[in-house]
């Protein structure tokens, strides 16, 4: 009896340990059904959620403008333990600033409808939006900073000042978001480095900001479509739950991507180590091994300086501890990109 009981206890403990092993979860954290936004196409919320569930995602948030979508019914239809999760979301939007600037903040895990604040300037609006989202139990993410060229690095670094990290959209695939910068304006990646170089802990996401779901098969060349499936985050969490995902985001245990998926990512023993897959993405034209996907990984530090470049499938960087931060940008030979979160030196 004792032996059997002990074995059962050991088996249960082992199962609990295995259940707690972290896994990678693919998430869409900016998507729209557009209820209450008459200038934009309206999609049934269940269509939005179904698209992401059927295309290999593990969690999704509907983030409509100034409107908290009720998720209880959606969760009843789509949630599946360990496989898929609907999380509540919103996008607070303010357009009343000089120069036609639009300032938005996405909120994840919000428990109730937050107020829709304004402000006297961009940083003030960002700050008020973040406070409103945090007051509703959510996590604020400054959205598309280069839309209307609204947000500077100083605005990003100087708003939502609190003990935890700052979040923003590093990459947004909706047309007109000006991710690449130009004409004397910085790219969103340059904004990130400028904010990080002030000493702020800032984490970057990649998002679809999708508005067009019924038009996924559209072929009209003259239409500007914001389609799903173009950018997402990969979160390493102990389980697929709002709590575990939120904790992982807070500690920066995620990366942003437009399609590069890391086989392995580890920060340990004073180094950053990444493993990449050389599997081809072609449609079946090539023989096995004839068309491998290749990469260039750049390890980037303060002020955006490239500290090292590695073109192997197992890029790594040894941290000296003197770098204020180090992050990695991985670009595939197919033009896809992944960005890891900054690893910070002595603070």
N, C-alpha and C positions, 0 to 999 in steps of 0.2 A: 504493500500500500504506500509506504513512504517513498520507495523508489519511483513508483508511478506518479505520485503527486509531485515529486521533485522534477521529474522529467517534463511534466505538464507545465510546471511553473517556468522551467528553463525555456521550453518551447514558446510560451507566451511572451516571455521577456525578449527572446530572439525576434519574434514577430514584431514586437513593438519597436525594437531597434531598427529592423529593416524598414518598417513603415515610416520611421523618422529620417531615413536616408534622403538627402536632398535630391530633387530632380529638377529638370529644366522645363518651364512652362511658357508656352508661346501666347502672347497677349496683345490684343488690340485695345488701346486706351483712348482713342479719339475716333468716334464714328457717330453718324447722325441719322436719325429718322426724320428730323426736321419738323416735328409737330410744333406748331406755333411760329413757324418761320415761313410766311407765305411767299417770300421771294425765292425760295429754294424748293426743289422737288421733295415731296413727302413720301416716305417709305413706311410701311407697316413695321413696327419695332420687332415683331417676330421674324420678319424677313431679314432684317439686319443681323439678328442673333443667329438665325439659321445659317446664313452665308458663312459666318466665321466658324461655327461648329462644324459645318460640312467641309471646310477647307483646312483642317488640321490645327486649328487654334484650340487653346485650353481655356482661355477666359476672354471676355469682352465687356466693355462699358459703352453704353449709349450715352453720348455727351451732347445733348441738344442745347441750343442757345437759351440761357436763362430759364431753362425748364428741366426739372428733375423728373425723369421718366420712371414711373412706378415699375418695379422689377419683380414683384411677388408672383404675378402670373407667368412672366417669362421664366423665372427660376423654376416654377412648377413644371413648365413644359420642357426646359432644356438642361437644367442642372443635372449632373451625373457625378457621383462621388469619385474623385480622383481623375476624372476625364474632362469635365467641362463645368464652367462657373460663370454666371452672369453677375457682374458687380455694378452697383449703382454709380451713376456719373452725371456730370453736368458741365456746361461751358458757360462761365460768366463772361458777358461781353459788354463793352462800353465803347461808343462811337462818338462821344461828344467833345472830343479834344481838338484843338487847333490843327489845321493842316489835314483834316480828315483822317487822323490816326485812329486805328482800331486797336484796342488793347483787350485781350482775352486771357482767361485762365481756366484751364480744365480742372475739375475736381473729381477725384476718385474716392470711392468708399463713403460717399456722403450719406448721412443717415436721414436728412430732412432737407427741404428746400431752403437754401440760404438766401439772404437778401441780395439784391443786385446793386452793388455800390458804384458810385462814380468817384471823382477826385479831380484835383486841380492840375495834375500833371501825370505823366506816364508812370513814374515810380509810385506816386500816391495811389493811382488806380490799381496797379499791380499789388500794392500792399493791402489795400482795402479788399480786393478780391480774395487774396490769400487768407486774410483774417476771416472773411465770411465763410470760406470753405472749411477752414480749420474749426470755426465755431460750429459748423454743422457736422463735425466728426470726420472730415475728409482730408485728402492729401492734395495740395495745389500744385499744378504744373503750368508754368507760364507758356502760353501757346504762341506758335508761329511768330517769333519776334521780328522777322523781317517783312511781315505783311504791313503794307503802308510804311515800311521802314520805321516802325514805331518805337522799338525797344533798343536802347543802347546797352553796352556792357555795364555801365554805371547804374542804369535802371535795374538791370537784372541782379547785380550784386548788392544794390542798396535797398531792395524790397524783400518782403517776407523774411526779415531778419529775426531769427529765432535759433534755438539751440541745435536744431537738426539741419539736414542738408536742404539746399534749394534745388528745385526741379524745373526743367524747361524743355521745350521741344527743339532738339538739335536738328531734326529732319522731319519735314512735313511735306507729303507728296501731293497735296491739293495744288492745282495750278495757281500761279501768282504769289507763291510764298517766298520767292527770292532767296532760297537757301544758300545759293552760291555767291551772293553779294555781287558787287561790281559798281562801276561809276564812282569810285571812292567810298562806297559803302562796304562794311565788312561782311563776310559770310557768317552764317550762324555758327560755324565751327570756330571762326576767329572771335566771335562774341564769347563763346564758351571759354576759350583760352584767356581772353582778357578778364573775364569775371573770375576765373580760377586764380589768375595771377594776383588778384587783390587779396587772396587768402580765403575767399568764400569756398565752402564745399558745395559744388554744383554738379548735379547729375543730369545727363541728357537722355531723352527718349526719342524714338522714331515712330511716326504715326502715319496712318492713311489720311485722317481727317476726311473719311469717305462720305460722300453725299449721294452718289449714284449707284444704286443696287439693281434696279430693274433694267438699267442700261449697260450691264456688264458685257453684253454681247454686241453693243453698238459698234458700228464701223465708220460712222460719219467722221471724216477727217477734220471737218471744221467745228466740231463740238469740243468744248472744254469740259472734260469729265473728271470728276474726282472719284476714282474707283477704289474698291477695297483690295487688300492683298499685296500692297506695294511696300509697306514698311511696318515693323512691329518691334516689340521688345521680347527678350528671352530672360525669364526670371528664374533664379535658382532658389527654390524654397523647400521647406520640410514637408509641405503638403499643399494641395490645391484648395486653399481657403483664403478669404479676405484677410484674415489675421496674418497668416504666414506670408502671403504676397506683400502685404504692407510692410512687414518687418524686413523682408528681403530688399524691398525698394529703399527703405530707410538706411540700410547698411551698404547700399550700392552693389548688391549682389545680382546684377543684371547687366545686359548689354543691349544696344540698339542696333538694328540691322535693316538693310533693304534686301537681304537675301542670303548673305554669308552666314552660315551656321557653324559655330565652333564645335569641333569634336570634343575639345577639352579646354578649360580655362582655369588656371590656378595661380594664386598668389601665395607663395610659401617659401620658406628658407631664404628669404631675401631676394626672390626673383619672381618675375612674371613669366608664366609658361603657357603657351597656346598650342593646340594641335588642330590642323586643318585637313579637310578631305580633298583629294584630287579627283573625285568622281566627276565625270563630264556632265554638263547640263544640256548637251545637244539632243536632238529629237530622234536619235538612233542611227545617225549617219555613219558614225565612226566605229571601228573595231575596238575591242577592249584595250585600254592603255594607249590608244593612238591620239586621244584628244583630251589629256588631263586638264582639269581646271587648276590654274596656278595663281599665286598671290604675291602681293607686296605688303608687308606689315611694317608700319612706321610707329616707333615709340616716341611720343611727343611730350615735351615738358613745358616749363614756364614760357609764356609769351608765344606759344605755338612752335617753339624750336624743335626740330626733328633731332632727337638724341641718337637714334640708331635706326637702321633699315635692315630688314631681314626678308629674304625671298624664299625661304624654305617652308616646308609644311609643318615645321615645329619651331616657330619663332619664339625667342625668349629674350629677356632683358634682366640684367643683374642690377638690383637697386643698391645705390651707395648710401642712401639715407639722407644725402645732401639735397636731392631734388625736392622742390616744394610739392610737385606731383608728377606722375607719369601716367599717361593713358596710351592706348593702342588704337590705331586705325588700320583696318585690314581691307584691302581692295583686291577683288578677284579679277582674273583675266577677262571675265564676262562683264565687268563694270559694276558689280555689286559691292556693297560696303558694309562693314560692321565696325562699331565703335565700342570699346570697353570703357568702363567708368574709371575715373582717375584714382590712382593709388597714391596716397599722401605720405610724404616723408615726415620728419620730425616737426611737430607743431607746438 
